[in-house]
Amino acid sequence: MTHRADRLETRLADAGVDALLVTHLVNVGWLTGFTGSNGLAIVGPDRRTFVSDFRYVSQAADELTDFTFHQGSRDL
């Protein structure tokens, strides 16, 4: 999924956008490759952050190759 995040980051820079918060699970999955049911992603220059709750720590480690995982609350 790296190429998708790369393309998005380029488009954001071209548009002068500092970062994009992706919350719709279909879009989160498309962008990151994550298949769980709770998560969000933040993409910006030199920033690829994924946030989900404690239930997805090991799944995120397996599925996310280009995003830094942060554990958040269950209600994102």
All heavy atoms as a GROMACS GRO file, in nm:
protein
  591
    1MET      N    1   0.080  -0.120   0.000
    1MET     CA    2   0.000   0.000   0.000
    1MET      C    3   0.085   0.127   0.000
    1MET      O    4   0.033   0.236  -0.004
    1MET     CB    5  -0.092   0.003   0.123
    1MET     CG    6  -0.187  -0.114   0.133
    1MET     SD    7  -0.290  -0.129  -0.012
    1MET     CE    8  -0.304  -0.303  -0.021
    2THR      N    9   0.216   0.108   0.005
    2THR     CA   10   0.306   0.222   0.010
    2THR      C   11   0.283   0.319  -0.104
    2THR      O   12   0.279   0.440  -0.084
    2THR     CB   13   0.453   0.174   0.007
    2THR    OG1   14   0.474   0.087   0.117
    2THR    CG2   15   0.548   0.290   0.016
    3HIS      N   16   0.264   0.267  -0.224
    3HIS     CA   17   0.248   0.356  -0.339
    3HIS      C   18   0.125   0.446  -0.323
    3HIS      O   19   0.126   0.559  -0.369
    3HIS     CB   20   0.241   0.275  -0.468
    3HIS     CG   21   0.124   0.183  -0.476
    3HIS    ND1   22   0.118   0.062  -0.409
    3HIS    CD2   23   0.006   0.195  -0.542
    3HIS    CE1   24   0.002   0.004  -0.434
    3HIS    NE2   25  -0.068   0.081  -0.514
    4ARG      N   26   0.022   0.398  -0.260
    4ARG     CA   27  -0.098   0.481  -0.240
    4ARG      C   28  -0.068   0.597  -0.147
    4ARG      O   29  -0.107   0.712  -0.172
    4ARG     CB   30  -0.212   0.397  -0.186
    4ARG     CG   31  -0.262   0.297  -0.288
    4ARG     CD   32  -0.367   0.207  -0.233
    4ARG     NE   33  -0.413   0.116  -0.336
    4ARG     CZ   34  -0.489   0.012  -0.314
    4ARG    NH1   35  -0.530  -0.015  -0.191
    4ARG    NH2   36  -0.526  -0.065  -0.413
    5ALA      N   37  -0.001   0.570  -0.038
    5ALA     CA   38   0.035   0.676   0.057
    5ALA      C   39   0.134   0.773  -0.007
    5ALA      O   40   0.125   0.894   0.016
    5ALA     CB   41   0.091   0.615   0.185
    6ASP      N   42   0.227   0.722  -0.087
    6ASP     CA   43   0.321   0.809  -0.158
    6ASP      C   44   0.247   0.904  -0.251
    6ASP      O   45   0.276   1.024  -0.254
    6ASP     CB   46   0.421   0.727  -0.240
    6ASP     CG   47   0.520   0.650  -0.155
    6ASP    OD1   48   0.538   0.684  -0.036
    6ASP    OD2   49   0.580   0.555  -0.208
    7ARG      N   50   0.154   0.849  -0.328
    7ARG     CA   51   0.078   0.932  -0.422
    7ARG      C   52  -0.005   1.036  -0.347
    7ARG      O   53  -0.013   1.152  -0.388
    7ARG     CB   54  -0.012   0.845  -0.509
    7ARG     CG   55   0.065   0.765  -0.610
    7ARG     CD   56  -0.024   0.700  -0.715
    7ARG     NE   57  -0.155   0.663  -0.669
    7ARG     CZ   58  -0.206   0.541  -0.675
    7ARG    NH1   59  -0.136   0.441  -0.725
    7ARG    NH2   60  -0.329   0.516  -0.633
    8LEU      N   61  -0.068   0.994  -0.238
    8LEU     CA   62  -0.148   1.087  -0.159
    8LEU      C   63  -0.061   1.198  -0.102
    8LEU      O   64  -0.096   1.316  -0.108
    8LEU     CB   65  -0.221   1.014  -0.047
    8LEU     CG   66  -0.302   1.102   0.048
    8LEU    CD1   67  -0.408   1.182  -0.028
    8LEU    CD2   68  -0.365   1.019   0.157
    9GLU      N   69   0.054   1.162  -0.050
    9GLU     CA   70   0.144   1.261   0.008
    9GLU      C   71   0.186   1.364  -0.096
    9GLU      O   72   0.190   1.484  -0.069
    9GLU     CB   73   0.266   1.192   0.068
    9GLU     CG   74   0.352   1.284   0.150
    9GLU     CD   75   0.465   1.212   0.221
    9GLU    OE1   76   0.448   1.096   0.258
    9GLU    OE2   77   0.571   1.275   0.237
   10THR      N   78   0.214   1.319  -0.216
   10THR     CA   79   0.252   1.409  -0.325
   10THR      C   80   0.137   1.504  -0.358
   10THR      O   81   0.157   1.625  -0.375
   10THR     CB   82   0.292   1.330  -0.450
   10THR    OG1   83   0.404   1.248  -0.418
   10THR    CG2   84   0.326   1.422  -0.566
   11ARG      N   85   0.016   1.451  -0.367
   11ARG     CA   86  -0.100   1.534  -0.399
   11ARG      C   87  -0.126   1.636  -0.289
   11ARG      O   88  -0.164   1.750  -0.318
   11ARG     CB   89  -0.225   1.447  -0.418
   11ARG     CG   90  -0.220   1.346  -0.530
   11ARG     CD   91  -0.232   1.406  -0.668
   11ARG     NE   92  -0.350   1.484  -0.690
   11ARG     CZ   93  -0.462   1.442  -0.749
   11ARG    NH1   94  -0.472   1.318  -0.792
   11ARG    NH2   95  -0.562   1.523  -0.765
   12LEU      N   96  -0.107   1.596  -0.164
   12LEU     CA   97  -0.127   1.690  -0.054
   12LEU      C   98  -0.027   1.805  -0.062
   12LEU      O   99  -0.064   1.921  -0.044
   12LEU     CB  100  -0.115   1.618   0.081
   12LEU     CG  101  -0.223   1.516   0.114
   12LEU    CD1  102  -0.188   1.443   0.243
   12LEU    CD2  103  -0.360   1.580   0.123
   13ALA      N  104   0.098   1.771  -0.088
   13ALA     CA  105   0.202   1.874  -0.101
   13ALA      C  106   0.171   1.968  -0.216
   13ALA      O  107   0.183   2.090  -0.202
   13ALA     CB  108   0.338   1.808  -0.120
   14ASP      N  109   0.128   1.913  -0.329
   14ASP     CA  110   0.094   1.997  -0.445
   14ASP      C  111  -0.022   2.091  -0.414
   14ASP      O  112  -0.028   2.202  -0.466
   14ASP     CB  113   0.055   1.910  -0.565
   14ASP     CG  114   0.174   1.833  -0.623
   14ASP    OD1  115   0.289   1.864  -0.587
   14ASP    OD2  116   0.149   1.740  -0.702
   15ALA      N  117  -0.114   2.047  -0.328
   15ALA     CA  118  -0.230   2.128  -0.292
   15ALA      C  119  -0.203   2.221  -0.173
   15ALA      O  120  -0.291   2.297  -0.134
   15ALA     CB  121  -0.348   2.037  -0.261
   16GLY      N  122  -0.084   2.211  -0.115
   16GLY     CA  123  -0.051   2.294   0.000
   16GLY      C  124  -0.119   2.250   0.128
   16GLY      O  125  -0.135   2.329   0.221
   17VAL      N  126  -0.158   2.123   0.136
   17VAL     CA  127  -0.224   2.069   0.254
   17VAL      C  128  -0.119   2.008   0.347
   17VAL      O  129  -0.035   1.930   0.302
   17VAL     CB  130  -0.329   1.962   0.213
   17VAL    CG1  131  -0.391   1.897   0.334
   17VAL    CG2  132  -0.435   2.025   0.124
   18ASP      N  133  -0.125   2.043   0.475
   18ASP     CA  134  -0.027   1.994   0.571
   18ASP      C  135  -0.046   1.847   0.605
   18ASP      O  136   0.051   1.774   0.622
   18ASP     CB  137  -0.032   2.075   0.700
   18ASP     CG  138   0.013   2.218   0.680
   18ASP    OD1  139   0.099   2.242   0.594
   18ASP    OD2  140  -0.040   2.306   0.750
   19ALA      N  141  -0.170   1.803   0.619
   19ALA     CA  142  -0.198   1.665   0.656
   19ALA      C  143  -0.344   1.633   0.624
   19ALA      O  144  -0.427   1.724   0.616
   19ALA     CB  145  -0.171   1.641   0.804
   20LEU      N  146  -0.372   1.505   0.608
   20LEU     CA  147  -0.508   1.458   0.584
   20LEU      C  148  -0.542   1.352   0.688
   20LEU      O  149  -0.465   1.258   0.709
   20LEU     CB  150  -0.519   1.398   0.444
   20LEU     CG  151  -0.657   1.343   0.407
   20LEU    CD1  152  -0.757   1.456   0.392
   20LEU    CD2  153  -0.649   1.264   0.277
   21LEU      N  154  -0.657   1.368   0.751
   21LEU     CA  155  -0.709   1.271   0.846
   21LEU      C  156  -0.810   1.184   0.772
   21LEU      O  157  -0.909   1.235   0.720
   21LEU     CB  158  -0.776   1.343   0.963
   21LEU     CG  159  -0.852   1.255   1.062
   21LEU    CD1  160  -0.758   1.158   1.133
   21LEU    CD2  161  -0.925   1.344   1.162
   22VAL      N  162  -0.784   1.053   0.766
   22VAL     CA  163  -0.871   0.959   0.695
   22VAL      C  164  -0.942   0.875   0.801
   22VAL      O  165  -0.878   0.804   0.877
   22VAL     CB  166  -0.790   0.869   0.600
   22VAL    CG1  167  -0.880   0.776   0.523
   22VAL    CG2  168  -0.705   0.954   0.505
   23THR      N  169  -1.076   0.883   0.803
   23THR     CA  170  -1.152   0.814   0.908
   23THR      C  171  -1.250   0.710   0.855
   23THR      O  172  -1.289   0.621   0.930
   23THR     CB  173  -1.231   0.915   0.994
   23THR    OG1  174  -1.321   0.988   0.910
   23THR    CG2  175  -1.137   1.011   1.064
   24HIS      N  176  -1.295   0.722   0.732
   24HIS     CA  177  -1.389   0.625   0.676
   24HIS      C  178  -1.315   0.494   0.655
   24HIS      O  179  -1.212   0.491   0.587
   24HIS     CB  180  -1.448   0.678   0.546
   24HIS     CG  181  -1.561   0.596   0.495
   24HIS    ND1  182  -1.541   0.484   0.419
   24HIS    CD2  183  -1.694   0.609   0.511
   24HIS    CE1  184  -1.659   0.431   0.389
   24HIS    NE2  185  -1.754   0.506   0.445
   25LEU      N  186  -1.364   0.385   0.715
   25LEU     CA  187  -1.290   0.259   0.716
   25LEU      C  188  -1.257   0.205   0.577
   25LEU      O  189  -1.151   0.145   0.558
   25LEU     CB  190  -1.364   0.153   0.796
   25LEU     CG  191  -1.342   0.162   0.946
   25LEU    CD1  192  -1.429   0.061   1.019
   25LEU    CD2  193  -1.196   0.142   0.981
   26VAL      N  194  -1.344   0.226   0.481
   26VAL     CA  195  -1.313   0.182   0.344
   26VAL      C  196  -1.189   0.254   0.293
   26VAL      O  197  -1.098   0.193   0.236
   26VAL     CB  198  -1.433   0.206   0.250
   26VAL    CG1  199  -1.395   0.180   0.105
   26VAL    CG2  200  -1.550   0.119   0.292
   27ASN      N  201  -1.182   0.384   0.317
   27ASN     CA  202  -1.066   0.463   0.273
   27ASN      C  203  -0.941   0.430   0.354
   27ASN      O  204  -0.830   0.425   0.300
   27ASN     CB  205  -1.098   0.611   0.280
   27ASN     CG  206  -1.208   0.651   0.185
   27ASN    OD1  207  -1.226   0.590   0.080
   27ASN    ND2  208  -1.285   0.751   0.223
   28VAL      N  209  -0.959   0.407   0.484
   28VAL     CA  210  -0.846   0.368   0.569
   28VAL      C  211  -0.787   0.236   0.518
   28VAL      O  212  -0.666   0.223   0.504
   28VAL     CB  213  -0.888   0.356   0.717
   28VAL    CG1  214  -0.779   0.293   0.801
   28VAL    CG2  215  -0.927   0.492   0.772
   29GLY      N  216  -0.874   0.140   0.490
   29GLY     CA  217  -0.827   0.011   0.439
   29GLY      C  218  -0.758   0.023   0.305
   29GLY      O  219  -0.654  -0.038   0.281
   30TRP      N  220  -0.815   0.102   0.215
   30TRP     CA  221  -0.756   0.122   0.083
   30TRP      C  222  -0.617   0.184   0.095
   30TRP      O  223  -0.523   0.145   0.028
   30TRP     CB  224  -0.846   0.212  -0.002
   30TRP     CG  225  -0.789   0.245  -0.135
   30TRP    CD1  226  -0.798   0.170  -0.249
   30TRP    CD2  227  -0.712   0.360  -0.169
   30TRP    NE1  228  -0.733   0.233  -0.352
   30TRP    CE2  229  -0.678   0.350  -0.305
   30TRP    CE3  230  -0.669   0.472  -0.098
   30TRP    CZ2  231  -0.604   0.446  -0.372
   30TRP    CZ3  232  -0.594   0.567  -0.165
   30TRP    CH2  233  -0.562   0.554  -0.299
   31LEU      N  234  -0.604   0.282   0.184
   31LEU     CA  235  -0.479   0.355   0.199
   31LEU      C  236  -0.372   0.276   0.270
   31LEU      O  237  -0.255   0.277   0.231
   31LEU     CB  238  -0.505   0.486   0.274
   31LEU     CG  239  -0.386   0.576   0.300
   31LEU    CD1  240  -0.325   0.626   0.170
   31LEU    CD2  241  -0.428   0.693   0.389
   32THR      N  242  -0.410   0.202   0.375
   32THR     CA  243  -0.311   0.139   0.463
   32THR      C  244  -0.299  -0.012   0.447
   32THR      O  245  -0.199  -0.069   0.486
   32THR     CB  246  -0.346   0.168   0.610
   32THR    OG1  247  -0.468   0.100   0.643
   32THR    CG2  248  -0.358   0.316   0.638
   33GLY      N  249  -0.406  -0.077   0.400
   33GLY     CA  250  -0.408  -0.222   0.395
   33GLY      C  251  -0.464  -0.285   0.521
   33GLY      O  252  -0.474  -0.407   0.533
   34PHE      N  253  -0.505  -0.205   0.617
   34PHE     CA  254  -0.560  -0.254   0.744
   34PHE      C  255  -0.700  -0.309   0.721
   34PHE      O  256  -0.783  -0.246   0.655
   34PHE     CB  257  -0.564  -0.139   0.846
   34PHE     CG  258  -0.613  -0.179   0.981
   34PHE    CD1  259  -0.536  -0.259   1.064
   34PHE    CD2  260  -0.735  -0.135   1.028
   34PHE    CE1  261  -0.580  -0.294   1.190
   34PHE    CE2  262  -0.781  -0.169   1.153
   34PHE     CZ  263  -0.703  -0.249   1.235
   35THR      N  264  -0.729  -0.426   0.778
   35THR     CA  265  -0.858  -0.491   0.755
   35THR      C  266  -0.947  -0.495   0.879
   35THR      O  267  -1.054  -0.554   0.875
   35THR     CB  268  -0.839  -0.635   0.705
   35THR    OG1  269  -0.768  -0.710   0.804
   35THR    CG2  270  -0.763  -0.638   0.573
   36GLY      N  271  -0.905  -0.431   0.986
   36GLY     CA  272  -0.985  -0.430   1.108
   36GLY      C  273  -1.103  -0.335   1.098
   36GLY      O  274  -1.126  -0.271   0.995
   37SER      N  275  -1.180  -0.326   1.206
   37SER     CA  276  -1.303  -0.248   1.204
   37SER      C  277  -1.295  -0.119   1.286
   37SER      O  278  -1.397  -0.056   1.314
   37SER     CB  279  -1.419  -0.333   1.257
   37SER     OG  280  -1.396  -0.367   1.393
   38ASN      N  281  -1.175  -0.076   1.323
   38ASN     CA  282  -1.161   0.046   1.401
   38ASN      C  283  -1.022   0.104   1.375
   38ASN      O  284  -0.922   0.041   1.408
   38ASN     CB  285  -1.180   0.019   1.550
   38ASN     CG  286  -1.189   0.145   1.632
   38ASN    OD1  287  -1.217   0.252   1.581
   38ASN    ND2  288  -1.166   0.132   1.761
   39GLY      N  289  -1.017   0.220   1.316
   39GLY     CA  290  -0.888   0.283   1.292
   39GLY      C  291  -0.902   0.410   1.213
   39GLY      O  292  -1.005   0.437   1.150
   40LEU      N  293  -0.797   0.490   1.217
   40LEU     CA  294  -0.788   0.611   1.137
   40LEU      C  295  -0.643   0.630   1.097
   40LEU      O  296  -0.552   0.575   1.158
   40LEU     CB  297  -0.843   0.732   1.211
   40LEU     CG  298  -0.782   0.772   1.346
   40LEU    CD1  299  -0.658   0.858   1.326
   40LEU    CD2  300  -0.884   0.845   1.428
   41ALA      N  301  -0.624   0.707   0.991
   41ALA     CA  302  -0.489   0.732   0.941
   41ALA      C  303  -0.468   0.881   0.922
   41ALA      O  304  -0.561   0.954   0.886
   41ALA     CB  305  -0.467   0.658   0.810
   42ILE      N  306  -0.346   0.924   0.946
   42ILE     CA  307  -0.306   1.062   0.921
   42ILE      C  308  -0.187   1.056   0.826
   42ILE      O  309  -0.089   0.986   0.852
   42ILE     CB  310  -0.266   1.134   1.051
   42ILE    CG1  311  -0.381   1.129   1.151
   42ILE    CG2  312  -0.224   1.278   1.022
   42ILE    CD1  313  -0.342   1.170   1.291
   43VAL      N  314  -0.197   1.129   0.715
   43VAL     CA  315  -0.090   1.131   0.615
   43VAL      C  316  -0.052   1.276   0.590
   43VAL      O  317  -0.137   1.363   0.574
   43VAL     CB  318  -0.136   1.066   0.483
   43VAL    CG1  319  -0.026   1.075   0.379
   43VAL    CG2  320  -0.177   0.923   0.504
   44GLY      N  321   0.078   1.301   0.589
   44GLY     CA  322   0.131   1.433   0.558
   44GLY      C  323   0.278   1.419   0.528
   44GLY      O  324   0.332   1.307   0.528
   45PRO      N  325   0.346   1.530   0.501
   45PRO     CA  326   0.489   1.522   0.475
   45PRO      C  327   0.562   1.455   0.593
   45PRO      O  328   0.550   1.499   0.706
   45PRO     CB  329   0.531   1.668   0.461
   45PRO     CG  330   0.406   1.740   0.427
   45PRO     CD  331   0.295   1.665   0.495
   46ASP      N  332   0.628   1.348   0.563
   46ASP     CA  333   0.703   1.272   0.664
   46ASP      C  334   0.615   1.224   0.780
   46ASP      O  335   0.662   1.206   0.891
   46ASP     CB  336   0.820   1.354   0.719
   46ASP     CG  337   0.916   1.395   0.609
   46ASP    OD1  338   0.945   1.310   0.523
   46ASP    OD2  339   0.960   1.511   0.609
   47ARG      N  340   0.485   1.205   0.755
   47ARG     CA  341   0.395   1.156   0.860
   47ARG      C  342   0.301   1.052   0.801
   47ARG      O  343   0.225   1.080   0.709
   47ARG     CB  344   0.314   1.269   0.919
   47ARG     CG  345   0.211   1.218   1.022
   47ARG     CD  346   0.121   1.328   1.070
   47ARG     NE  347   0.197   1.435   1.129
   47ARG     CZ  348   0.226   1.446   1.259
   47ARG    NH1  349   0.183   1.355   1.342
   47ARG    NH2  350   0.294   1.547   1.303
   48ARG      N  351   0.308   0.935   0.856
   48ARG     CA  352   0.213   0.828   0.824
   48ARG      C  353   0.180   0.760   0.956
   48ARG      O  354   0.254   0.674   1.003
   48ARG     CB  355   0.272   0.730   0.724
   48ARG     CG  356   0.291   0.798   0.590
   48ARG     CD  357   0.324   0.705   0.482
   48ARG     NE  358   0.352   0.783   0.362
   48ARG     CZ  359   0.417   0.736   0.259
   48ARG    NH1  360   0.459   0.612   0.258
   48ARG    NH2  361   0.437   0.811   0.155
   49THR      N  362   0.071   0.803   1.013
   49THR     CA  363   0.031   0.757   1.146
   49THR      C  364  -0.100   0.681   1.136
   49THR      O  365  -0.192   0.726   1.067
   49THR     CB  366   0.016   0.877   1.241
   49THR    OG1  367   0.138   0.950   1.244
   49THR    CG2  368  -0.021   0.831   1.380
   50PHE      N  369  -0.107   0.569   1.204
   50PHE     CA  370  -0.229   0.491   1.212
   50PHE      C  371  -0.265   0.478   1.358
   50PHE      O  372  -0.180   0.446   1.442
   50PHE     CB  373  -0.210   0.352   1.150
   50PHE     CG  374  -0.333   0.268   1.155
   50PHE    CD1  375  -0.431   0.282   1.058
   50PHE    CD2  376  -0.354   0.178   1.258
   50PHE    CE1  377  -0.547   0.207   1.063
   50PHE    CE2  378  -0.470   0.102   1.264
   50PHE     CZ  379  -0.566   0.116   1.166
   51VAL      N  380  -0.393   0.499   1.391
   51VAL     CA  381  -0.440   0.491   1.529
   51VAL      C  382  -0.555   0.391   1.536
   51VAL      O  383  -0.648   0.396   1.454
   51VAL     CB  384  -0.488   0.628   1.581
   51VAL    CG1  385  -0.534   0.618   1.726
   51VAL    CG2  386  -0.380   0.733   1.565
   52SER      N  387  -0.548   0.301   1.631
   52SER     CA  388  -0.656   0.207   1.658
   52SER      C  389  -0.649   0.169   1.805
   52SER      O  390  -0.559   0.211   1.877
   52SER     CB  391  -0.645   0.083   1.570
   52SER     OG  392  -0.762   0.003   1.580
   53ASP      N  393  -0.744   0.088   1.848
   53ASP     CA  394  -0.748   0.054   1.990
   53ASP      C  395  -0.670  -0.074   2.020
   53ASP      O  396  -0.612  -0.136   1.930
   53ASP     CB  397  -0.892   0.045   2.040
   53ASP     CG  398  -0.971  -0.066   1.976
   53ASP    OD1  399  -0.928  -0.182   1.982
   53ASP    OD2  400  -1.078  -0.038   1.919
   54PHE      N  401  -0.669  -0.114   2.147
   54PHE     CA  402  -0.588  -0.224   2.196
   54PHE      C  403  -0.617  -0.357   2.125
   54PHE      O  404  -0.531  -0.444   2.121
   54PHE     CB  405  -0.608  -0.241   2.348
   54PHE     CG  406  -0.746  -0.291   2.385
   54PHE    CD1  407  -0.768  -0.426   2.404
   54PHE    CD2  408  -0.853  -0.203   2.399
   54PHE    CE1  409  -0.895  -0.473   2.438
   54PHE    CE2  410  -0.978  -0.249   2.433
   54PHE     CZ  411  -1.000  -0.384   2.452
   55ARG      N  412  -0.735  -0.373   2.071
   55ARG     CA  413  -0.771  -0.500   2.008
   55ARG      C  414  -0.691  -0.527   1.881
   55ARG      O  415  -0.684  -0.640   1.835
   55ARG     CB  416  -0.920  -0.502   1.972
   55ARG     CG  417  -1.012  -0.489   2.091
   55ARG     CD  418  -1.155  -0.472   2.048
   55ARG     NE  419  -1.171  -0.345   1.977
   55ARG     CZ  420  -1.277  -0.312   1.905
   55ARG    NH1  421  -1.377  -0.397   1.890
   55ARG    NH2  422  -1.284  -0.195   1.845
   56TYR      N  423  -0.632  -0.423   1.823
   56TYR     CA  424  -0.570  -0.437   1.692
   56TYR      C  425  -0.418  -0.418   1.693
   56TYR      O  426  -0.358  -0.399   1.588
   56TYR     CB  427  -0.634  -0.338   1.595
   56TYR     CG  428  -0.779  -0.370   1.571
   56TYR    CD1  429  -0.879  -0.290   1.626
   56TYR    CD2  430  -0.816  -0.480   1.496
   56TYR    CE1  431  -1.012  -0.320   1.605
   56TYR    CE2  432  -0.949  -0.511   1.476
   56TYR     CZ  433  -1.046  -0.431   1.530
   56TYR     OH  434  -1.179  -0.461   1.509
   57VAL      N  435  -0.356  -0.425   1.808
   57VAL     CA  436  -0.211  -0.404   1.817
   57VAL      C  437  -0.136  -0.505   1.731
   57VAL      O  438  -0.054  -0.468   1.648
   57VAL     CB  439  -0.163  -0.408   1.964
   57VAL    CG1  440  -0.012  -0.406   1.972
   57VAL    CG2  441  -0.224  -0.294   2.043
   58SER      N  442  -0.164  -0.633   1.748
   58SER     CA  443  -0.090  -0.734   1.671
   58SER      C  444  -0.133  -0.735   1.524
   58SER      O  445  -0.050  -0.754   1.436
   58SER     CB  446  -0.106  -0.874   1.732
   58SER     OG  447  -0.241  -0.915   1.730
   59GLN      N  448  -0.261  -0.712   1.497
   59GLN     CA  449  -0.306  -0.708   1.358
   59GLN      C  450  -0.242  -0.590   1.285
   59GLN      O  451  -0.198  -0.604   1.170
   59GLN     CB  452  -0.458  -0.696   1.352
   59GLN     CG  453  -0.512  -0.694   1.210
   59GLN     CD  454  -0.664  -0.689   1.205
   59GLN    OE1  455  -0.732  -0.707   1.306
   59GLN    NE2  456  -0.716  -0.664   1.088
   60ALA      N  457  -0.233  -0.477   1.349
   60ALA     CA  458  -0.170  -0.360   1.287
   60ALA      C  459  -0.022  -0.388   1.260
   60ALA      O  460   0.030  -0.351   1.155
   60ALA     CB  461  -0.186  -0.238   1.376
   61ALA      N  462   0.044  -0.455   1.352
   61ALA     CA  463   0.185  -0.490   1.330
   61ALA      C  464   0.202  -0.579   1.208
   61ALA      O  465   0.300  -0.567   1.134
   61ALA     CB  466   0.242  -0.557   1.454
   62ASP      N  467   0.107  -0.668   1.184
   62ASP     CA  468   0.113  -0.759   1.069
   62ASP      C  469   0.076  -0.689   0.938
   62ASP      O  470   0.135  -0.719   0.834
   62ASP     CB  471   0.019  -0.878   1.088
   62ASP     CG  472   0.064  -0.972   1.197
   62ASP    OD1  473   0.184  -0.968   1.235
   62ASP    OD2  474  -0.021  -1.048   1.247
   63GLU      N  475  -0.020  -0.600   0.941
   63GLU     CA  476  -0.076  -0.544   0.818
   63GLU      C  477  -0.019  -0.410   0.776
   63GLU      O  478  -0.024  -0.376   0.658
   63GLU     CB  479  -0.228  -0.531   0.831
   63GLU     CG  480  -0.298  -0.664   0.842
   63GLU     CD  481  -0.447  -0.653   0.854
   63GLU    OE1  482  -0.500  -0.540   0.869
   63GLU    OE2  483  -0.513  -0.757   0.849
   64LEU      N  484   0.033  -0.333   0.868
   64LEU     CA  485   0.082  -0.199   0.836
   64LEU      C  486   0.232  -0.201   0.816
   64LEU      O  487   0.305  -0.233   0.908
   64LEU     CB  488   0.046  -0.100   0.946
   64LEU     CG  489  -0.101  -0.087   0.980
   64LEU    CD1  490  -0.119   0.002   1.101
   64LEU    CD2  491  -0.179  -0.034   0.862
   65THR      N  492   0.275  -0.168   0.697
   65THR     CA  493   0.419  -0.169   0.671
   65THR      C  494   0.476  -0.029   0.662
   65THR      O  495   0.596  -0.010   0.680
   65THR     CB  496   0.450  -0.243   0.539
   65THR    OG1  497   0.379  -0.179   0.433
   65THR    CG2  498   0.409  -0.388   0.549
   66ASP      N  499   0.392   0.070   0.635
   66ASP     CA  500   0.443   0.204   0.610
   66ASP      C  501   0.384   0.310   0.702
   66ASP      O  502   0.400   0.428   0.679
   66ASP     CB  503   0.414   0.240   0.464
   66ASP     CG  504   0.508   0.343   0.408
   66ASP    OD1  505   0.626   0.344   0.448
   66ASP    OD2  506   0.464   0.426   0.327
   67PHE      N  507   0.315   0.265   0.806
   67PHE     CA  508   0.251   0.357   0.900
   67PHE      C  509   0.299   0.325   1.041
   67PHE      O  510   0.318   0.209   1.076
   67PHE     CB  511   0.098   0.343   0.894
   67PHE     CG  512   0.036   0.410   0.775
   67PHE    CD1  513   0.042   0.350   0.650
   67PHE    CD2  514  -0.026   0.532   0.788
   67PHE    CE1  515  -0.013   0.412   0.539
   67PHE    CE2  516  -0.082   0.594   0.678
   67PHE     CZ  517  -0.076   0.533   0.553
   68THR      N  518   0.315   0.428   1.121
   68THR     CA  519   0.348   0.413   1.262
   68THR      C  520   0.218   0.392   1.339
   68THR      O  521   0.125   0.472   1.326
   68THR     CB  522   0.421   0.537   1.314
   68THR    OG1  523   0.536   0.559   1.235
   68THR    CG2  524   0.460   0.521   1.459
   69PHE      N  525   0.212   0.288   1.419
   69PHE     CA  526   0.092   0.257   1.496
   69PHE      C  527   0.094   0.328   1.630
   69PHE      O  528   0.195   0.329   1.700
   69PHE     CB  529   0.081   0.106   1.520
   69PHE     CG  530  -0.038   0.068   1.604
   69PHE    CD1  531  -0.163   0.059   1.549
   69PHE    CD2  532  -0.024   0.043   1.740
   69PHE    CE1  533  -0.274   0.026   1.625
   69PHE    CE2  534  -0.133   0.008   1.817
   69PHE     CZ  535  -0.259  -0.001   1.759
   70HIS      N  536  -0.020   0.387   1.665
   70HIS     CA  537  -0.041   0.444   1.798
   70HIS      C  538  -0.171   0.388   1.852
   70HIS      O  539  -0.272   0.385   1.782
   70HIS     CB  540  -0.049   0.597   1.793
   70HIS     CG  541   0.081   0.661   1.757
   70HIS    ND1  542   0.181   0.683   1.849
   70HIS    CD2  543   0.127   0.707   1.640
   70HIS    CE1  544   0.284   0.739   1.789
   70HIS    NE2  545   0.253   0.754   1.662
   71GLN      N  546  -0.166   0.345   1.976
   71GLN     CA  547  -0.287   0.291   2.040
   71GLN      C  548  -0.370   0.405   2.096
   71GLN      O  549  -0.321   0.486   2.174
   71GLN     CB  550  -0.249   0.195   2.151
   71GLN     CG  551  -0.368   0.128   2.214
   71GLN     CD  552  -0.327   0.025   2.318
   71GLN    OE1  553  -0.228  -0.043   2.301
   71GLN    NE2  554  -0.404   0.015   2.424
   72GLY      N  555  -0.495   0.411   2.053
   72GLY     CA  556  -0.588   0.512   2.102
   72GLY      C  557  -0.699   0.446   2.183
   72GLY      O  558  -0.692   0.329   2.216
   73SER      N  559  -0.802   0.523   2.210
   73SER     CA  560  -0.914   0.468   2.284
   73SER      C  561  -1.003   0.384   2.192
   73SER      O  562  -0.987   0.387   2.070
   73SER     CB  563  -0.996   0.582   2.345
   73SER     OG  564  -1.057   0.657   2.243
   74ARG      N  565  -1.094   0.312   2.249
   74ARG     CA  566  -1.181   0.224   2.171
   74ARG      C  567  -1.278   0.304   2.084
   74ARG      O  568  -1.318   0.260   1.978
   74ARG     CB  569  -1.256   0.129   2.264
   74ARG     CG  570  -1.321   0.017   2.190
   74ARG     CD  571  -1.365  -0.090   2.287
   74ARG     NE  572  -1.430  -0.195   2.213
   74ARG     CZ  573  -1.465  -0.310   2.263
   74ARG    NH1  574  -1.439  -0.334   2.390
   74ARG    NH2  575  -1.524  -0.401   2.191
   75ASP      N  576  -1.318   0.420   2.129
   75ASP     CA  577  -1.409   0.507   2.052
   75ASP      C  578  -1.328   0.612   1.979
   75ASP      O  579  -1.303   0.720   2.032
   75ASP     CB  580  -1.508   0.578   2.146
   75ASP     CG  581  -1.629   0.495   2.175
   75ASP    OD1  582  -1.655   0.398   2.102
   75ASP    OD2  583  -1.698   0.528   2.274
   76LEU      N  584  -1.291   0.583   1.858
   76LEU     CA  585  -1.212   0.682   1.783
   76LEU      C  586  -1.304   0.782   1.717
   76LEU      O  587  -1.395   0.754   1.649
   76LEU     CB  588  -1.127   0.611   1.677
   76LEU     CG  589  -1.017   0.523   1.734
   76LEU    CD1  590  -0.941   0.456   1.621
   76LEU    CD2  591  -0.922   0.606   1.817
   0.00000   0.00000   0.00000
